[in-house]
Amino acid sequence: MSTEKVFEFTKQGLEDAKEKLEIMKTKTRKEVSEKIKEARSFGDLSENAEYDEAKNEQAEVEAEIMKLEEMIKYAKVVEEDESKSDMVTPGSRVTVHDFELDEDDVYTIVGSMEADLENGKLSYESPIGAALLNKKVGDTVEVKVFDEPATFKILKIEK
């Protein structure tokens, strides 16, 4: 029995991953190769910190390329449900009021592979993302975040 890997993306997230992969395969790979070539010119490789650093960077770039290729190969696009235009769905940009912090936050609901809380990208599988799914403007949701209760009111939904 084989278990197929699935990496969920919004349509935009998958396009972003493909663009990042292309940049890494062309531009980034070439830049690292140039660093290695330059470091080699410094002589003795056994005590050449620049060479070691460039080789480590090359390994990291190649690992990231392989990771992106696998994610794209097994990507599943989470479709935005047009029939739910007034509801929170993957791809929605949601403005919520956080009652505990007494502040408004804006989140874009994305697939799990795109989640990046620092940039306001919240996975629909996360506690807050899951609680917001299929809700409408004016709805209030309660969710536990790090074992603490949190209450959010949906102020605005943009597609």
C-alpha positions as MATLAB code, in Angstrom:
seq = 'MSTEKVFEFTKQGLEDAKEKLEIMKTKTRKEVSEKIKEARSFGDLSENAEYDEAKNEQAEVEAEIMKLEEMIKYAKVVEEDESKSDMVTPGSRVTVHDFELDEDDVYTIVGSMEADLENGKLSYESPIGAALLNKKVGDTVEVKVFDEPATFKILKIEK';
ca = [
       0.000    0.000    0.000;
       1.550    3.308   -1.043;
       0.815    6.573    0.676;
       0.811    9.457   -1.752;
       2.135   12.746   -0.486;
      -0.073   15.757   -1.009;
       1.003   19.364   -0.570;
      -1.935   21.758   -0.516;
      -1.629   25.223   -2.057;
      -3.908   28.002   -3.130;
      -3.647   28.691   -6.863;
      -1.476   31.765   -6.178;
       0.679   29.852   -3.704;
       1.473   27.176   -6.271;
       2.398   29.832   -8.840;
       4.663   31.485   -6.248;
       6.365   28.142   -5.509;
       6.955   27.523   -9.232;
       8.414   31.022   -9.626;
      10.705   30.539   -6.611;
      11.875   27.192   -8.016;
      12.688   28.755  -11.379;
      14.684   31.564   -9.731;
      16.593   29.071   -7.573;
      17.397   26.813  -10.538;
      18.623   29.654  -12.714;
      19.784   32.698  -10.762;
      20.558   31.342   -7.260;
      22.335   28.218   -8.492;
      24.510   30.342  -10.783;
      25.353   32.826   -8.001;
      26.472   30.014   -5.677;
      28.505   28.427   -8.462;
      30.293   31.759   -8.962;
      31.034   31.968   -5.218;
      32.572   28.483   -5.326;
      34.642   29.370   -8.370;
      35.865   32.575   -6.702;
      36.668   30.780   -3.427;
      38.659   28.127   -5.322;
      40.850   30.891   -6.702;
      42.000   31.703   -3.147;
      44.144   28.564   -3.115;
      44.391   25.782   -0.523;
      40.858   24.375   -0.140;
      41.639   22.596    3.151;
      41.773   25.913    5.045;
      39.504   27.972    2.827;
      36.510   29.193    4.870;
      34.956   30.953    1.858;
      35.020   27.693   -0.109;
      33.462   25.734    2.777;
      30.768   28.359    3.198;
      29.989   28.404   -0.528;
      29.775   24.579   -0.644;
      27.411   24.603    2.358;
      25.273   27.238    0.649;
      25.237   25.094   -2.499;
      24.003   22.103   -0.482;
      21.235   24.225    1.077;
      20.153   25.559   -2.325;
      20.060   22.061   -3.838;
      18.048   20.764   -0.858;
      15.553   23.627   -1.234;
      15.260   22.961   -4.987;
      14.563   19.271   -4.337;
      11.978   20.164   -1.687;
      10.197   22.614   -4.008;
      10.249   20.125   -6.893;
       8.644   17.467   -4.693;
       6.040   19.875   -3.341;
       5.118   21.009   -6.865;
       5.051   17.432   -8.170;
       2.550   16.403   -5.484;
       0.714   19.733   -5.274;
      -3.021   19.895   -4.857;
      -4.672   23.233   -5.500;
      -7.339   24.059   -2.944;
     -10.099   25.561   -5.010;
     -11.886   28.674   -3.889;
     -15.603   27.974   -3.772;
     -17.263   30.710   -5.864;
     -20.684   29.737   -4.516;
     -19.454   30.872   -1.097;
     -18.384   34.380   -2.125;
     -19.654   35.846    1.143;
     -17.851   33.219    3.253;
     -14.266   32.620    4.313;
     -12.667   30.068    1.967;
      -9.051   29.267    1.034;
      -7.689   32.315   -0.763;
      -9.842   34.756    1.208;
      -8.286   37.798    2.831;
     -10.044   38.184    6.185;
     -10.024   41.121    8.586;
     -10.859   40.036   12.128;
     -11.054   41.752   15.487;
      -9.092   39.875   18.162;
     -10.954   40.541   21.424;
      -8.137   39.258   23.671;
      -5.565   41.626   22.144;
      -8.182   44.287   21.272;
      -6.759   44.719   17.791;
      -7.702   44.070   14.190;
      -5.670   41.555   12.192;
      -5.694   40.684    8.507;
      -5.074   37.089    7.419;
      -5.005   35.428    4.028;
      -6.317   31.875    4.302;
      -3.903   29.573    2.450;
      -2.927   25.926    2.022;
      -0.695   24.349    4.644;
       2.474   24.674    2.515;
       2.065   28.445    2.229;
       1.425   29.267    5.880;
       3.589   32.163    7.054;
       2.135   33.876   10.105;
       4.709   36.693   10.035;
       3.296   37.687    6.644;
      -0.345   37.152    7.578;
      -0.722   33.835    5.728;
      -2.743   31.445    7.844;
      -3.305   27.791    6.948;
      -6.934   26.741    6.792;
      -5.811   23.701    8.804;
      -4.541   25.831   11.710;
      -6.859   26.339   14.701;
      -7.750   29.925   13.749;
      -7.928   29.194   10.009;
     -10.189   26.195   10.552;
     -12.449   28.198   12.877;
     -12.816   30.983   10.280;
     -13.612   28.693    7.331;
     -17.153   29.014    5.987;
     -17.971   31.893    8.343;
     -19.429   35.262    7.251;
     -18.889   38.923    8.098;
     -20.271   39.564   11.580;
     -19.696   35.987   12.793;
     -17.750   35.497   16.008;
     -15.535   32.447   16.477;
     -13.897   31.068   19.577;
     -10.768   28.962   19.338;
      -7.951   27.775   21.573;
      -4.554   29.197   20.621;
      -1.651   27.689   22.590;
      -4.224   26.393   25.112;
      -5.582   29.906   25.631;
      -9.075   30.900   24.501;
      -9.241   33.460   21.706;
     -12.296   35.174   20.264;
     -12.413   36.758   16.824;
     -15.137   38.694   15.019;
     -15.036   38.724   11.215;
     -15.091   42.335   10.011;
     -14.351   41.962    6.303;
     -13.848   39.233    3.677;
     -12.060   39.906    0.381;
     -11.580   37.411   -2.442;
];
